[in-house]
Amino acid sequence: MKRFWTILVAGLVLVAVAAPAFAWEFQMKGEYEYRLKWFSRTGGTDLFGVASVQDNPPVGGPAGAAFRVGLAGPNFYGTSLAGAAVASNGAGVRIGRGGFSMWDSDAYYNDSRMTLQPVIRINPAIRLHGVYTIGGYRNRYLMNAGAASAGTPSLERYYMHQTSDNAYDTASIGSWEQFRATVQLPYGVLSIGAKDFPLGTGATTSFATRSESFLLVLPYGPIRMLPALWLARSSVLSGWQTTPDSGVKPSVFAGFIMTYDSGPCSLGAGVIWRQQHLNAAFAPNNTAALGALSPGPVGTGGLDQNLLFWEYFFKYNNGRFMLAAEYSFATLDQYYLGRSTIPAAVVGGPTRKGLSGEVHNEYNHWFIEAGAVAGPAKVRLLYAGASGPVLNDNNPTKNYQPYGINYQAMQPYEFLMFNTYGGGNQAFSNLLMPNDGHGLMADAFCFAGRADYAVASNLNVYGSYIWAHRLEAAGAFAGGVASTGGAGTGTAAAAQAWKQLNGWGANPNPYVDDGFIGWEANAGVEWKLLEGMNMFLRYSYWQPGGWFNQAYQAVGYRNGVASADAYVQGRDAIHALQGSFLMSF
């Protein structure tokens, strides 16, 4: 019996000593955010017209049916570029009248989310990471029952409150947004799976962009080399309707980025290359859509695409002075196989070009930020610009396209002009960079500044100002956006006809004469109430500029008669208030 107890004790000691070497560990961090948002116009004129006109419906029609305005905001999600209403500006999310409030009232709502980030440590070399969000199950852009949706949107990341009186109705659902593994190798770290990809200033790649499926980080002193490979990713054009056998998978999707870090300096450069073939059943190459419109042979070979995306950045920060700059350039070459010409209506996007069997698209944007710290005060200045369409370029094979700057880089300076309203329908999505539901700045340049002051160690107050203007003088047709938020004039002749109808003389300029997008001022408070609990409060005031006068057809009066395609001069300012509690653990 004594021998038995000796063996048992020895076994228990062995297990107690050896087990920790083989056991896995679980760690988790996360955050809970509760938000309240309020939007309102400061007068009776919205982006799409005069609100009071909805009180004057056509004779015999239901009250307000034809000219209902409401408070403009995002209310449309489309997943296909084939439809004219979407292809007119390449956007999946649109600003429409009644987007925030159909009934000419303020928009006022609150929502919340919880995001968990678990980590499983299998052994000292291998870890599993995840991002799990408990949010809503709602079309995030369907703000009212009258708004249309052309496709299936992604799941709402925030759960909207005020949707049920029953406390035990299902409040929200959960979804895995990222799941990946990291493996520590002798020469670097290998990441397998989906992850966010912040890089440089965040103007091009940030927490809104994704790296998948393999990313290798190879450190060599101050140098990092990051080769990446994406597998079986669908074409961006397929959106959420992608199926495993859709026939639009890339044959090459790889990237290589190199960074250099030394003291206060950091710089980097890289390229991503995607080459893919889209089969003949894909909508823009569909025989039924193209056969009757093109004199060339009916194409059955599909479409080849070649995307090259370049990024360069520089950052300097010594704790007192900072300077950051980033430039990105991209080309997308499209070759329609088996035909000599392609109809302009289905290829050119906002430029309505592409009259040959091949189309070459160019994109670029830049972002420059400088700042200084003096005691409790900090000042930052910004200059940024992003390309847009050039509608008067007659080159049949070349398109200049919008290339939005990521909203997360612009967020310290603005909330309404681009983040919420996308600068006027041009930059809610594009072929190069999904933007997780926020507007971007495209076809524009801006000057901005921000001043922060630390009142206490846990309390910061700030103010910001931004001024923005269209980049391309011929980047938008007059009347190019209808009063419903959909496509308006799509040709120079149609734009001239709209101007003539509203009082311009013969042969007017078909493009918008005034490119001023507007100015916005913000004031906010960032307050650390308790350890792990922060409060954020922000007030924003945006005065839309003269660009909206001609770019947007409006609900108003023409010759004393109510009309949905009138010219309305001047847009009342829009202001908003956003508050949130963020609890991190």
Number of C-alpha atoms within 10 A of each C-alpha: 5 7 7 9 10 10 11 12 11 12 12 11 11 11 11 11 10 11 10 11 10 10 10 14 13 11 10 12 12 15 16 17 18 17 19 15 15 16 23 21 23 15 12 14 24 26 31 32 34 22 23 17 21 22 12 16 16 16 7 6 10 9 14 16 13 17 26 25 31 26 26 27 25 27 25 26 26 23 21 22 22 20 13 16 21 23 23 25 28 26 25 26 25 30 29 26 30 27 26 27 21 22 16 21 16 16 22 15 14 17 18 21 22 20 21 18 17 17 19 16 18 14 14 12 12 16 19 18 20 20 19 17 23 21 22 23 17 17 16 20 22 18 19 14 9 11 18 13 17 14 15 13 22 15 16 19 25 23 23 20 13 9 9 10 7 8 7 7 9 9 16 19 16 16 14 13 14 17 17 18 19 19 17 14 13 8 11 15 18 20 22 19 21 21 23 15 14 16 17 21 22 21 26 29 22 19 15 19 18 17 19 22 18 20 23 21 19 18 16 11 9 11 16 18 18 19 19 20 18 18 15 14 16 20 20 17 18 17 19 15 12 16 11 10 8 15 17 26 22 20 13 18 20 19 20 17 19 18 20 17 15 11 9 12 15 18 19 20 18 18 18 18 17 18 18 20 22 22 19 19 16 17 19 21 25 16 16 12 15 22 17 11 14 18 13 16 13 21 22 16 16 21 22 18 19 18 19 16 18 19 23 21 24 19 20 18 16 11 10 11 16 17 17 20 21 23 21 22 17 20 20 20 18 21 18 24 21 15 21 17 21 27 22 17 22 21 22 24 22 26 27 19 23 25 20 19 20 22 22 17 19 20 21 24 26 23 24 20 19 18 18 17 16 11 8 12 15 17 18 20 19 19 18 22 25 26 26 31 27 21 22 14 13 11 11 17 17 20 28 21 30 30 32 33 30 27 26 19 17 21 12 17 23 24 27 23 27 26 21 19 22 26 26 24 25 31 29 32 26 21 14 18 18 17 22 15 22 21 29 29 32 31 27 26 21 20 17 22 20 21 19 19 18 16 12 11 9 13 15 18 19 19 20 21 21 22 21 25 22 26 20 17 19 20 24 32 27 31 30 27 29 21 25 25 27 20 18 23 23 21 17 19 15 17 25 23 19 24 24 14 14 15 11 13 11 10 11 16 17 24 24 24 17 16 24 17 24 21 21 24 23 23 19 19 18 17 20 18 12 10 10 11 16 18 19 17 17 19 17 23 24 25 21 25 20 19 22 28 24 28 25 29 28 31 31 24 17 16 9 7 10 18 20 20 24 26 26 23 12 18 23 18 21 23 20 20 19 18 17 19 19 18 17 16 11
